[in-house]
Amino acid sequence: MSVFPKIALRLEVANYLKEGFLNQEVVSALGKEEAERRFEILLNNLSHPPSFTTVRVNTHLASVQHVKNMLFDELQKQFNGLSVPILQHPDLQDVLLIPVIGPRKNIKQQQREAIVGAQCGNAVLRGAHVYVPGIVSASKFMKAGDVVSVYSDIKGKCKKGAKEFDGTKVFLGNGISELSRKEIFSGLPELKGIGIRMTEPVYLSPSFDNVLPSYLFLQNLPSTVVTHVLDPQPGERILDLCAAPGGKTTHLAARMRDQGEVIALDKISNKVKKIKQNALLLGLNSIRAFCFDGTKAVKVDMVKDTEGEPPFFPESFDRILLDAPCSGMGQRPNMACSWTLREVTSYQPLQRKLFTVAVKLLKPGGVLVYSTCTITLAENEEQVAWALTTFPCLRLQPQEPQIGGEGMMGAGLSLEQLKQLQRFDPSVVPLQDTDFDSLRDARVEDMIWLANKDCIGFFIAKFVKCKSAQEKDP
């Protein structure tokens, strides 16, 4: 059931997306009316959270069953003894799924209110409490201990420190303020903790703030599929070309039983620091993270040896993951995107630069997985078509496990090629209405099916390099 307005986009961006989803190939196959209906469902579903919270177990430190038992005890505390199922994914054995309860419709809105930024609001809808930096406005006499209604300023119009706000705001639920208004806006930089503890969110998801941090990693379902598709083996040398914040990097190392080498690159130093912290927290020693621009990762000077640090010799990695920087248009929930068309379309050239580097660094016979968390044709299927034309040494490969749907028509790929891709499309199922009663009657197979379908927008392509990129066709 829809409780929020569809994602708000600039007209030029909405038209651009519509053009992609109603391209000639799609309209010929589905008919214009059906293609338009699916596009509207997509825009609506993007503003709502997925039906499940997904966590990956750090199998390097503990068994899935042991972590599942610990998590069950934690959720019993969070949900005051109410029982929420924790499902182990049958095709992704290190992944646990927790159903999201909601939307809950009978929450009484309070007189005192707090306005939070859109990003903070999105996090609240996925189980987070409200942290002080996310609070934009609070009622004049708000004190610590007050029950307050929390709203998201989806268009970013509320002034910091305002005492009231009459602009576009979306109700997220109620919580208890940990601080007074005066303390929140005191300007003290050290105030970074929880400002409002959510007690009645519209969507009830577990909070993972400091919950079993060495054993669990909060990830979206398709993000966990990527590592399984790449299928790294113990002893191999793996490159994660755009690695921050490190969820996939640490997953790669865990899948290799921490044997071999996982090189993680990112050009932002704080993000690299976070990757190193996550590796340490999860007890993984095979990860080496570097602050380095992935577009410059191929060694030009073949004489100078950088001793395993970037840049690297061509054809020196067994497998490469390119989880590319992208427009992020598949993220959920996302009620408003203020980006211009120029910003949304700016990623394709960068993705191609990085892809070219990845092909050069991959050994013959090696595997390259390309992924994005966006829904645009230009950043997904069009990139696959470009890659197959540009690099004759690459072959598209079937993926295992195949959990998402096939690729979208419109980039000139054959039906056979589209079947080898995975596109996670948020429009394929209607929004759910889940409560504790409906969970009691639900079959496990039906819940797994729903978790596979009702997730963020995401794309995965898998290639194998058949021969050296330096060899020319006769």
NORCOR-V865819 format. One line per field, one symbol per residue. ss: DSSP state (H for helix, E for strand, L for the rest). psi: psi as a letter, one per 40 degrees, with the letter a starting at -180 (. if undefined). burial: + if it has 9 or more other C-alpha atoms within 8 Angstrom, else -. A space follows every 50 residues. Layout:
ss = ???
psi = ???
burial = ???
//
This chain:
ss = LLLLLLLEELHHHHHHHHHHHLLHHHHHHHLHHHHHHHHHHHHHHHLLLL LEEEEEELLLLLLHHHHHHHHHHHHHHHLLLLLLLEEELLLLLLEEEEEL EELLLLLLLLLLEEEEEHHHHHHHLLLLLEEHHHEEEELLLLLLLLEEEE EEELLLLLLLLELLLLLLLEEEEEEEELLLHHHHLLLLLLLLLEEEEEEE ELLELLLLLLLLLLLEEELLHHHHHHHHHHLLLLLLEEEELLLLLLHHHH HHHHHLLLLLEEEEEELLHHHHHHHHHHHHHLLLLLEEEEELLHHHLELL LLLLLLLLLLLELLLLEEEEEEELLLLLLLLLLLLEELLLHHHHLLHHHH HHHHHHHHHHHEEEEEEEEEEELLLLLLLLHHHHHHHHHHLLLEEELLLL LLLLELLLLLLLLLHHHHHLLEEELLLLLLLLLELHHHHHHLLHHHHHHH HHHLLLLEEEEEEEELLLLLLLLL
psi = hheiiihhiiddddddddddefidddddddidddddddddddddddeiii eihhihhgeddiidddddddddddddddffehhhihhhhdegdehihhih hiihefhhhidhihhiidddddddeeeiihiddehdiiidfhiheihihh ihgeefehhheieiheahihheaiihheiiddddfeehdegeahdhhhdg idhhiihfhfhfdedihhiiddddddddddfiiheihihhdgdieedddd dddddeffhahhhhiiehdddddddddddddefheehhhihihdefehhd hedhhefeiiiiiifehdihhggihiefeeiiihehheiiddddeedddd ddddddddddehiheihhhhiifieiddecddddddddddgeeihiiiih ihdiiiiiieeeiidddddeihhhheeeiiiihhidddddeiiddddddd dddgaihihhihiihdiheehii.
burial = ----++++++--++-+++-++++--++--+++--++-++-++++++++++ ++++++++++++-+--++--++-+++-+-----+-++++--+-+++++++ ++++--+--+-+++++++-+++++++++++++-++++++--+++-+++++ ++++---+---+------+++++++++++++--+---------+++++-+ +++++++-----+++++-++++++++++++-+-+-+++++++++-+++++ ++++++-++++++++++---++-+++-+++++++-+++++++++-++++- ---------++++++++++++++++++++++++++++-+++-++--++-+ +++++-+++++++++++++++++++++-+++++++-++----+++++-+- +--++++++++-+---+++++++++++------+----+-------++-+ ++++++++++++++++-++-----
//
